[in-house]
Amino acid sequence: VATAFTELFHIRHPIALAPMGGSAGGALAAAVSNAGGLGLVGGGREDCDWITRELQLVTAATAATGRPWGIGFQAWSATEEAVALSLTFAPAAVMLSFGDPRRLAAPVADAGIPLIVQVTDRREAAHALELGAAVIVAQGLEAGGHSGGRATLPFVPAVVDLAGTTPVLAAGGIADGRGLAAALTLGAAGVLVGTRFQATPEALVSPQTAQAILDHRGEDTEKTRLFDIAGRRVTWPARYAARVLRNDFLEEWRGHEELLEADDDAKRRFREAVDAGDPSAAPIWASEAIDLIDTVVPAGELVERLVRSAHDAMAGAAHALDPGPTRA
Ligand SMILES: Cc1cc2nc3c(=O)[nH]c(=O)nc-3n(C[C@H](O)[C@H](O)[C@H](O)COP(=O)(O)O)c2cc1C
């Protein structure tokens, strides 16, 4: 497949790894890039030691292949320092999500590095295009982790129509080749996949997190702000709720966001439970597409599988539209 996205980065497959904060490290990004996709390190926690370590890893692991990789940040919270640090490693792309990307876009543009902006509504898409984004990611609310209020299926073609010649990636609820085929059919130039890559040996997640993703189904996920309210980073913009696996903490506090906001004791207990790794409290961000995830697969092999099964899905769809010879 050749699309405006694969041509921009000189890559083989129209698949990007979502820059999942803390779990998409250098090894995972390198595995995706070395398999012909675009691996994006998740710099979301803005910890400079972590960024240095993981970017050293991805740089070393792609040195032999020369394959491109990038890094992503959350626009509402990322520090100028963290972005500047990442630029010293010469990424092929920088991605910004969630909030106004203007503040951090300038140093990226000055460094001549293509900017990828993830958007959750048409207004954000128009703004990203004005800003000169090289790639737009249209993210639907099926996504694991934070998202806005649009669904992937109608939102992606709407952004494709706005974007003109700028390539658009579809994100949110894509976990197999059928999703990749659907995204390309909607006019996207590729996909950005998050949750599916959590169930790979390269992801920086606990075995319990990977197992929970395998064991649960789409109905077990829910969008909520409760974990942002109770967590340390309380300033997450309210319009981005996060899709998570239901747990006891969510069941206890659902519908009582304002009470939780005011209850410092409950927030402290929540943080202690999270620090202790208590699964009844700690959030596991997960996509509605977890129905489609039932094995842990090495990330490079996953990229190959996505492409192969997308070919099959597209051939099947073309066949379904072809009426064939009519019966007498
Ligand atoms: C565990 C997890 C962490 C995430 N962290 C970030 C992040 O730090 N920055 C970001 O831009 N997107 C983040 N995302 C969202 C992804 O960029 C992407 O939109 C999403 O994973 C796509 O949907 P999917 O999970 O159905 O593939 C995260 C997603 C997950 C599942």
The ligand as a Gaussian input file, in Angstrom:
#p B3LYP/6-31G(d) Opt

LIG

0 1
 C       -2.687000       3.174000      27.601000
 C       -2.894000       4.332000      26.687000
 C       -2.193000       5.503000      26.903000
 C       -2.338000       6.582000      26.026000
 N       -1.590000       7.702000      26.233000
 C       -1.601000       8.673000      25.298000
 C       -0.707000       9.776000      25.403000
 O        0.045000       9.908000      26.363000
 N       -0.721000      10.707000      24.417000
 C       -1.555000      10.580000      23.331000
 O       -1.479000      11.383000      22.429000
 N       -2.437000       9.583000      23.235000
 C       -2.470000       8.613000      24.174000
 N       -3.346000       7.569000      24.043000
 C       -4.361000       7.574000      22.961000
 C       -3.751000       7.137000      21.640000
 O       -3.008000       8.194000      21.077000
 C       -4.776000       6.695000      20.588000
 O       -5.628000       7.750000      20.227000
 C       -5.626000       5.524000      20.976000
 O       -4.888000       4.531000      21.638000
 C       -6.274000       4.929000      19.735000
 O       -7.303000       4.054000      20.065000
 P       -7.123000       2.492000      20.365000
 O       -6.626000       2.423000      21.754000
 O       -8.492000       1.966000      20.178000
 O       -6.133000       1.951000      19.359000
 C       -3.238000       6.499000      24.927000
 C       -3.956000       5.311000      24.731000
 C       -3.801000       4.243000      25.579000
 C       -4.571000       2.971000      25.316000

